[in-house]
Amino acid sequence: MGSFSLHVGQRIKKYRKNRGYTIEQFSAMINKSKATLSKYENGTITIDIETLYDIAKALDIDLKCFLDYQPPAVPSEVLLPKSFYFNQPRAYMYYYDGRVRQLIRSLLCFSNSASGDSIDVMLYLGVASFDEPDRCQHLFTGEMKPYDTITHMVMNNQINEAEKMYICMLNPMQTRTPAIGLLSGIGSTPFFAPIALKTLISKEPLEENEKLLNTVKLDKDDYHLLRYYNMMVVNRPATAFMD
């Protein structure tokens, strides 16, 4: 069976386990046998669109989360507005998480929305490798609204609807310079509360070295602005990272 069926099957298995359903429980929910569901998840049989819709509904997942497959041998040509900073199918996001004391890498995938008035975003948050985004800690979907100087992204966690994420980026003047901004939402362990992080988004994967780590960590200038304005302000240009 083709890679697309395997891709969809792996997504079904991922969301089923995240919801806490056994294969026996979920097969009963969609009125399929355990053997059939197992073949769906292993990609050995093709799923018709009506069944895939029923699966998405049972999992309370947006149908498009199963349909973002890109053939590995064919470059993805997503016609995004050339005038905007994020005008290609992928971007690479980095931030530092003090809870685990690690640099966190994530993958952003962009595509035109069906309505044509915005851009769909899929965020694979916390990936071990950009080559295997499905092995992410969380999956968010939403939309991007790009403007000349700033870009907004609003997304929902596909497993927990209460978790929403907002990214506000300052668009660099140079197209290959990473964009810097704030990522905000609800934090998990050890607290459940609103948080904001400094983040860096690049059109290309960046070398994960001390320079990158220092760029995404809060520094003395960030703390000074926080104390002075009583606001979390990120206004250091990303060009500082490129120097």
JOHU-V231736 format. One record per residue. N is the residue number from 1. PHI is phi in whole degrees, 0 to 359 (NA if undefined). OMEGA is omega in degrees with one decimal (999 if undefined). BURIAL is 1 if it has 9 or more other ideal C-beta (glycine too) atoms within 8 Angstrom, else 0. Layout:
n:N phi:PHI omega:OMEGA burial:BURIAL
n:N phi:PHI omega:OMEGA burial:BURIAL
//
This chain:
n:1 phi:NA omega:-174.1 burial:0
n:2 phi:286 omega:-178.8 burial:0
n:3 phi:295 omega:-179.4 burial:1
n:4 phi:297 omega:179.5 burial:0
n:5 phi:298 omega:178.0 burial:1
n:6 phi:295 omega:178.0 burial:1
n:7 phi:302 omega:-179.9 burial:1
n:8 phi:297 omega:-179.3 burial:1
n:9 phi:299 omega:178.9 burial:1
n:10 phi:294 omega:176.8 burial:1
n:11 phi:295 omega:179.0 burial:1
n:12 phi:301 omega:-178.9 burial:1
n:13 phi:297 omega:-179.7 burial:1
n:14 phi:299 omega:-177.3 burial:1
n:15 phi:290 omega:178.2 burial:1
n:16 phi:300 omega:-179.9 burial:1
n:17 phi:293 omega:177.9 burial:0
n:18 phi:297 omega:177.1 burial:0
n:19 phi:281 omega:178.3 burial:1
n:20 phi:84 omega:179.3 burial:0
n:21 phi:269 omega:170.0 burial:1
n:22 phi:283 omega:179.7 burial:0
n:23 phi:295 omega:176.5 burial:1
n:24 phi:292 omega:-179.5 burial:0
n:25 phi:297 omega:-174.3 burial:0
n:26 phi:287 omega:177.2 burial:1
n:27 phi:298 omega:176.5 burial:1
n:28 phi:291 omega:-178.7 burial:0
n:29 phi:295 omega:-178.3 burial:0
n:30 phi:255 omega:176.7 burial:1
n:31 phi:59 omega:175.3 burial:0
n:32 phi:234 omega:177.4 burial:0
n:33 phi:285 omega:177.0 burial:0
n:34 phi:300 omega:-179.5 burial:0
n:35 phi:295 omega:-179.8 burial:0
n:36 phi:294 omega:178.9 burial:1
n:37 phi:298 omega:178.3 burial:1
n:38 phi:299 omega:178.5 burial:1
n:39 phi:291 omega:174.7 burial:1
n:40 phi:302 omega:-174.7 burial:1
n:41 phi:292 omega:178.5 burial:1
n:42 phi:273 omega:178.1 burial:0
n:43 phi:74 omega:-176.6 burial:1
n:44 phi:271 omega:173.5 burial:0
n:45 phi:226 omega:-179.0 burial:0
n:46 phi:279 omega:177.8 burial:0
n:47 phi:262 omega:175.8 burial:1
n:48 phi:287 omega:-172.4 burial:0
n:49 phi:296 omega:178.9 burial:0
n:50 phi:293 omega:177.7 burial:0
n:51 phi:294 omega:179.0 burial:1
n:52 phi:297 omega:176.3 burial:1
n:53 phi:297 omega:178.9 burial:1
n:54 phi:297 omega:178.8 burial:1
n:55 phi:295 omega:179.0 burial:1
n:56 phi:299 omega:179.9 burial:1
n:57 phi:294 omega:-179.7 burial:0
n:58 phi:295 omega:179.9 burial:1
n:59 phi:273 omega:-176.4 burial:1
n:60 phi:58 omega:-178.6 burial:0
n:61 phi:239 omega:175.5 burial:1
n:62 phi:298 omega:-177.6 burial:0
n:63 phi:304 omega:-176.5 burial:1
n:64 phi:294 omega:178.1 burial:0
n:65 phi:292 omega:176.8 burial:1
n:66 phi:264 omega:-167.5 burial:1
n:67 phi:248 omega:-176.9 burial:0
n:68 phi:265 omega:-177.4 burial:1
n:69 phi:296 omega:174.9 burial:0
n:70 phi:238 omega:179.2 burial:0
n:71 phi:304 omega:-175.2 burial:0
n:72 phi:297 omega:-175.8 burial:0
n:73 phi:269 omega:-176.7 burial:0
n:74 phi:242 omega:178.3 burial:0
n:75 phi:301 omega:-179.4 burial:0
n:76 phi:282 omega:178.8 burial:0
n:77 phi:250 omega:178.8 burial:0
n:78 phi:260 omega:-174.9 burial:1
n:79 phi:276 omega:177.3 burial:0
n:80 phi:265 omega:-178.5 burial:1
n:81 phi:303 omega:-176.8 burial:0
n:82 phi:291 omega:-176.4 burial:0
n:83 phi:282 omega:-177.7 burial:0
n:84 phi:262 omega:-179.4 burial:1
n:85 phi:297 omega:179.5 burial:1
n:86 phi:273 omega:-174.4 burial:1
n:87 phi:239 omega:178.1 burial:0
n:88 phi:225 omega:-171.8 burial:1
n:89 phi:294 omega:-174.9 burial:1
n:90 phi:228 omega:170.3 burial:1
n:91 phi:214 omega:-171.6 burial:1
n:92 phi:239 omega:-173.4 burial:1
n:93 phi:249 omega:179.9 burial:1
n:94 phi:225 omega:169.0 burial:1
n:95 phi:207 omega:179.5 burial:1
n:96 phi:256 omega:179.7 burial:1
n:97 phi:253 omega:-178.2 burial:1
n:98 phi:292 omega:179.5 burial:0
n:99 phi:292 omega:179.1 burial:0
n:100 phi:248 omega:179.3 burial:0
n:101 phi:54 omega:-179.1 burial:0
n:102 phi:219 omega:169.3 burial:0
n:103 phi:284 omega:-179.5 burial:1
n:104 phi:253 omega:177.0 burial:1
n:105 phi:254 omega:-179.6 burial:1
n:106 phi:215 omega:-178.1 burial:1
n:107 phi:243 omega:174.8 burial:1
n:108 phi:252 omega:177.2 burial:1
n:109 phi:240 omega:-175.7 burial:1
n:110 phi:244 omega:174.0 burial:1
n:111 phi:205 omega:178.9 burial:1
n:112 phi:290 omega:177.7 burial:0
n:113 phi:285 omega:-179.8 burial:1
n:114 phi:297 omega:-178.8 burial:0
n:115 phi:285 omega:178.6 burial:0
n:116 phi:85 omega:-177.7 burial:0
n:117 phi:258 omega:176.8 burial:0
n:118 phi:205 omega:179.7 burial:0
n:119 phi:240 omega:177.8 burial:1
n:120 phi:286 omega:-179.9 burial:1
n:121 phi:233 omega:170.2 burial:1
n:122 phi:236 omega:-177.4 burial:1
n:123 phi:249 omega:173.3 burial:1
n:124 phi:267 omega:-171.6 burial:1
n:125 phi:271 omega:177.5 burial:1
n:126 phi:74 omega:179.9 burial:1
n:127 phi:256 omega:174.8 burial:1
n:128 phi:286 omega:179.5 burial:0
n:129 phi:214 omega:176.5 burial:0
n:130 phi:294 omega:179.4 burial:1
n:131 phi:281 omega:179.6 burial:0
n:132 phi:230 omega:-175.4 burial:0
n:133 phi:296 omega:-179.9 burial:1
n:134 phi:297 omega:177.3 burial:1
n:135 phi:271 omega:-178.3 burial:0
n:136 phi:260 omega:177.8 burial:1
n:137 phi:285 omega:-179.3 burial:0
n:138 phi:214 omega:176.8 burial:1
n:139 phi:238 omega:178.9 burial:1
n:140 phi:243 omega:173.6 burial:1
n:141 phi:229 omega:179.9 burial:1
n:142 phi:178 omega:-177.7 burial:1
n:143 phi:222 omega:178.6 burial:1
n:144 phi:243 omega:174.6 burial:1
n:145 phi:242 omega:-179.0 burial:1
n:146 phi:269 omega:174.5 burial:1
n:147 phi:228 omega:-175.3 burial:1
n:148 phi:299 omega:-172.9 burial:0
n:149 phi:249 omega:-174.2 burial:0
n:150 phi:214 omega:178.2 burial:1
n:151 phi:229 omega:178.0 burial:1
n:152 phi:245 omega:173.3 burial:1
n:153 phi:227 omega:177.5 burial:1
n:154 phi:234 omega:-173.2 burial:0
n:155 phi:220 omega:177.5 burial:1
n:156 phi:243 omega:172.7 burial:1
n:157 phi:289 omega:-175.6 burial:1
n:158 phi:285 omega:177.1 burial:1
n:159 phi:261 omega:-178.9 burial:0
n:160 phi:231 omega:-174.3 burial:0
n:161 phi:298 omega:-179.6 burial:0
n:162 phi:291 omega:-179.9 burial:0
n:163 phi:271 omega:177.3 burial:1
n:164 phi:243 omega:-178.3 burial:1
n:165 phi:231 omega:178.6 burial:1
n:166 phi:234 omega:176.9 burial:1
n:167 phi:239 omega:176.7 burial:1
n:168 phi:237 omega:-174.6 burial:1
n:169 phi:241 omega:169.5 burial:1
n:170 phi:274 omega:-178.5 burial:1
n:171 phi:285 omega:178.2 burial:1
n:172 phi:293 omega:176.8 burial:1
n:173 phi:288 omega:178.7 burial:0
n:174 phi:263 omega:-170.8 burial:0
n:175 phi:293 omega:-178.5 burial:0
n:176 phi:264 omega:178.5 burial:0
n:177 phi:279 omega:177.8 burial:1
n:178 phi:300 omega:177.0 burial:1
n:179 phi:268 omega:-179.2 burial:1
n:180 phi:238 omega:-178.9 burial:1
n:181 phi:184 omega:-176.6 burial:1
n:182 phi:242 omega:171.7 burial:1
n:183 phi:245 omega:-177.5 burial:1
n:184 phi:228 omega:-179.9 burial:1
n:185 phi:172 omega:179.5 burial:1
n:186 phi:253 omega:177.9 burial:1
n:187 phi:274 omega:176.8 burial:0
n:188 phi:257 omega:-175.6 burial:0
n:189 phi:318 omega:7.8 burial:0
n:190 phi:269 omega:179.9 burial:0
n:191 phi:216 omega:174.6 burial:0
n:192 phi:236 omega:-171.9 burial:0
n:193 phi:201 omega:177.6 burial:0
n:194 phi:297 omega:179.0 burial:0
n:195 phi:225 omega:174.0 burial:0
n:196 phi:217 omega:-177.8 burial:0
n:197 phi:232 omega:170.3 burial:1
n:198 phi:281 omega:-176.2 burial:1
n:199 phi:224 omega:-179.8 burial:1
n:200 phi:232 omega:179.0 burial:1
n:201 phi:237 omega:-176.0 burial:1
n:202 phi:238 omega:175.6 burial:1
n:203 phi:283 omega:179.7 burial:1
n:204 phi:227 omega:174.5 burial:0
n:205 phi:301 omega:-178.1 burial:0
n:206 phi:257 omega:175.5 burial:1
n:207 phi:290 omega:-175.0 burial:0
n:208 phi:272 omega:-176.9 burial:0
n:209 phi:235 omega:-177.5 burial:0
n:210 phi:297 omega:-179.6 burial:0
n:211 phi:295 omega:177.3 burial:0
n:212 phi:295 omega:-179.4 burial:1
n:213 phi:300 omega:179.8 burial:1
n:214 phi:292 omega:179.8 burial:0
n:215 phi:289 omega:-176.2 burial:1
n:216 phi:271 omega:175.3 burial:1
n:217 phi:283 omega:172.6 burial:0
n:218 phi:292 omega:-179.0 burial:0
n:219 phi:243 omega:-176.8 burial:0
n:220 phi:299 omega:179.3 burial:0
n:221 phi:296 omega:178.2 burial:0
n:222 phi:297 omega:179.8 burial:1
n:223 phi:294 omega:178.7 burial:1
n:224 phi:298 omega:179.2 burial:0
n:225 phi:296 omega:179.3 burial:1
n:226 phi:298 omega:-179.8 burial:1
n:227 phi:289 omega:-175.0 burial:0
n:228 phi:289 omega:-176.0 burial:0
n:229 phi:262 omega:-172.6 burial:0
n:230 phi:58 omega:179.4 burial:0
n:231 phi:220 omega:172.0 burial:0
n:232 phi:275 omega:-174.8 burial:0
n:233 phi:245 omega:174.9 burial:0
n:234 phi:241 omega:-178.1 burial:1
n:235 phi:235 omega:177.0 burial:0
n:236 phi:287 omega:-178.8 burial:0
n:237 phi:295 omega:-179.7 burial:0
n:238 phi:293 omega:177.8 burial:1
n:239 phi:299 omega:177.5 burial:1
n:240 phi:298 omega:178.7 burial:0
n:241 phi:289 omega:-174.5 burial:1
n:242 phi:273 omega:-176.9 burial:0
n:243 phi:293 omega:999 burial:0
//
